[in-house]
Amino acid sequence: MGMTYTNLGSTGLLVSRLCFGTMTFGKSQWKLGGVDQKLADEMVNTVIDNGINFFDTADVYSAGQSEEILGKALGSKRQNVVIATKVRGRVGIGHNDAGLSRRHIFDAIDKSLKRLGTDYVDLYQVHGWDAFTPLEETMNALGDIVTAGKVRYIGFSNYAAWQAALSLGISERLSIARFQTAQMHYSLLCRDIEHEIVPLCLNKGIGILPWSPLSGGFLSGKYKKDSDPAAGTRIGDRGMWFPPFDKELGFKVVDALHSIGSQIKATPSQISLAWLFKKPGVTSIIIGARNMDQLQDNLKSMNVKLDEPSFNKLEELTAPKPLYPGWMISFQGQDRLPK
Ligand SMILES: NC(=O)c1ccc[n+]([C@@H]2O[C@H](COP(=O)([O-])OP(=O)(O)OC[C@H]3O[C@@H](n4cnc5c(N)ncnc54)[C@H](OP(=O)(O)O)[C@@H]3O)[C@@H](O)[C@H]2O)c1
């Protein structure tokens, strides 16, 4: 087995099922590892050698350094890969240096293109909801940069399902570019999107791109119940606050990952990623790494075969609590066909 490829949402663009996330590139106050240009070059070459053709960054990662470092690391290989970046976060102190206004989107895309050293971005994603801008304004601005050739496809991130559904309706009504992807937090320790976002994405042919698939590194199994997290790890350096999860369940899941791993000869990280590969609607998992060992570990997830009993064990252990109206919709659905 090696890398496999699939369509990005309902587009004709083929992307690898692992996407390399570059949030650790550059030094920032977020304390994510500070991957420098030399290490980034090695990482980018390694993932390309392993078949990855899909890279994710954002204008806010290390205040633009992530885009710059990625652009340099890719160099002329840029033409063979798919680059995703994002807009919405605060990038300056001005009133309009954040959000999804027409003004900021036009400004932000030009700056991202410059930092990345490219003429176009393949996937431009709104990084989150902007309560200050009318949705029509955002969708029209995104449609216009697609028409201008600066962006090929658009996607959303961190939207509620109703926000995404309203956006899709506007795009359809105005016959402009629509969201093709949903970049959302999704891991064994956070399956919240299964309530509303996953059904929407399946219904509309939108590709799900899970972020923080290892819950910030916790699912690697390197944190122990009875000892403080080591310095030089994300949780050791920043505390356990993002992404949030139930710590007690977390350690139970890590135990289960170790026990499955001893049977199928795979690491907890690889099994966590292999579980996500099997989830409906998932297009590409966005992996992250601070060093080469982690990267190599995560890349091998492509070769892990998670058998049905192990998959079901993880499904049951981490099943999301039913929410209303979801449980009522399932209940009422039972009598829709005559017996
Ligand atoms: N749209 C959004 O709002 C959003 C939010 C977050 C991330 N993202 C995207 O998703 C990508 C991945 O997110 P993430 O970095 O949070 O993913 P993650 O896989 O949950 O965490 C990655 C971190 O976990 C640790 N780690 C990873 N693999 C490991 C392994 N095999 N063994 C031990 N430790 C390991 C490393 O941190 P330490 O060594 O420091 O412990 C690494 O930096 C980002 O690069 C970004 O592109 C998007």
The ligand as a MOL file (V3000), in Angstrom:
LIG
                    3D

  0  0  0     0  0            999 V3000
M  V30 BEGIN CTAB
M  V30 COUNTS 48 52 0 0 0
M  V30 BEGIN ATOM
M  V30 1 N -8.6860 25.3120 10.5630 0
M  V30 2 C -8.2620 25.4230 11.7960 0
M  V30 3 O -8.8260 26.1660 12.6140 0
M  V30 4 C -7.0570 24.6280 12.2170 0
M  V30 5 C -6.7090 24.5230 13.5780 0
M  V30 6 C -5.5990 23.7530 13.9170 0
M  V30 7 C -4.8650 23.0980 12.9180 0
M  V30 8 N -5.2120 23.2340 11.6060 0 CHG=1
M  V30 9 C -4.4600 22.5430 10.5140 0
M  V30 10 O -4.2900 21.1830 10.8560 0
M  V30 11 C -2.9180 20.8380 10.8510 0
M  V30 12 C -2.6580 19.7610 11.8830 0
M  V30 13 O -3.0600 20.2440 13.1770 0
M  V30 14 P -2.2310 19.8470 14.4530 0
M  V30 15 O -0.8060 20.2070 14.2590 0
M  V30 16 O -2.9360 20.3930 15.6280 0 CHG=-1
M  V30 17 O -2.3800 18.2350 14.3670 0
M  V30 18 P -2.2020 17.0950 15.4660 0
M  V30 19 O -1.7820 15.8980 14.7030 0
M  V30 20 O -3.3820 16.9820 16.3350 0
M  V30 21 O -0.9790 17.6030 16.3710 0
M  V30 22 C 0.3010 17.6880 15.8230 0
M  V30 23 C 1.2980 17.7910 16.9440 0
M  V30 24 O 1.2480 16.6210 17.7520 0
M  V30 25 C 2.5560 16.1440 18.0360 0
M  V30 26 N 2.7410 14.9360 17.2250 0
M  V30 27 C 2.3280 14.7260 15.9420 0
M  V30 28 N 2.6070 13.4970 15.5320 0
M  V30 29 C 3.1990 12.8750 16.5750 0
M  V30 30 C 3.7050 11.5690 16.7530 0
M  V30 31 N 3.6510 10.6750 15.7630 0
M  V30 32 N 4.2540 11.2500 17.9700 0
M  V30 33 C 4.3090 12.1580 18.9520 0
M  V30 34 N 3.8400 13.4280 18.8440 0
M  V30 35 C 3.2790 13.7850 17.6590 0
M  V30 36 C 3.4880 17.2910 17.6300 0
M  V30 37 O 3.4920 18.2590 18.6720 0
M  V30 38 P 4.5630 18.3090 19.8570 0
M  V30 39 O 5.8240 17.6260 19.4330 0
M  V30 40 O 4.7500 19.7560 20.0840 0
M  V30 41 O 3.9190 17.6300 21.0210 0
M  V30 42 C 2.7290 17.8940 16.4590 0
M  V30 43 O 3.1000 19.2030 16.1620 0
M  V30 44 C -2.1800 22.1590 11.0930 0
M  V30 45 O -0.8540 22.1560 10.6130 0
M  V30 46 C -3.0490 23.1060 10.2940 0
M  V30 47 O -2.7170 23.0310 8.9240 0
M  V30 48 C -6.3120 23.9760 11.2520 0
M  V30 END ATOM
M  V30 BEGIN BOND
M  V30 1 1 1 2
M  V30 2 2 2 3
M  V30 3 1 2 4
M  V30 4 1 4 5
M  V30 5 2 4 48
M  V30 6 2 5 6
M  V30 7 1 6 7
M  V30 8 2 7 8
M  V30 9 1 8 9
M  V30 10 1 8 48
M  V30 11 1 9 10
M  V30 12 1 9 46
M  V30 13 1 10 11
M  V30 14 1 11 12
M  V30 15 1 11 44
M  V30 16 1 12 13
M  V30 17 1 13 14
M  V30 18 2 14 15
M  V30 19 1 14 16
M  V30 20 1 14 17
M  V30 21 1 17 18
M  V30 22 2 18 19
M  V30 23 1 18 20
M  V30 24 1 18 21
M  V30 25 1 21 22
M  V30 26 1 22 23
M  V30 27 1 23 24
M  V30 28 1 23 42
M  V30 29 1 24 25
M  V30 30 1 25 26
M  V30 31 1 25 36
M  V30 32 1 26 27
M  V30 33 1 26 35
M  V30 34 2 27 28
M  V30 35 1 28 29
M  V30 36 1 29 30
M  V30 37 2 29 35
M  V30 38 1 30 31
M  V30 39 2 30 32
M  V30 40 1 32 33
M  V30 41 2 33 34
M  V30 42 1 34 35
M  V30 43 1 36 37
M  V30 44 1 36 42
M  V30 45 1 37 38
M  V30 46 2 38 39
M  V30 47 1 38 40
M  V30 48 1 38 41
M  V30 49 1 42 43
M  V30 50 1 44 45
M  V30 51 1 44 46
M  V30 52 1 46 47
M  V30 END BOND
M  V30 END CTAB
M  END
